[in-house]
Amino acid sequence: MQYLIAAYRIRARLAITIHDEVRYLVAEVDALRAALALQIANLWVRSIFAYRVGIDDLPNVPELMIDNPFCSRWLSFRQLILIGF
């Protein structure tokens, strides 16, 4: 994710990591690009793990897209916005 943030000049920084969850603070104008970068980073990680354990092909639809149909985001005035995909 850090590589994608630097390569595409996304205004974001890591806020917190807990177990298998990461949260980024992102400028509002870069929110959609950061969401896409997070999806790409997730796919890269899944691909590397699959390659290392000898799985030659991955499903066409990653579990992230199936399990998490909404993207949640807190605004500065503490409203939670759910954005459906």
C-alpha angles and dihedrals in degrees: 000000000000089000092053092046091053096040095051097033094238111176098233141117135191111265105177142340123206119179104301097351129090129189126199131194105226133182110248093241090056098043097107094044090050091050090052091047090052091052091049092048090050091052091049091052092048090049094050092049092047091050093049093053093044102255104146100194135031128210114271092240116049117225090241090069092048100041098042109045092164134057112214123207134177118218123211091259091055102255116141113223120199114203115194120214 
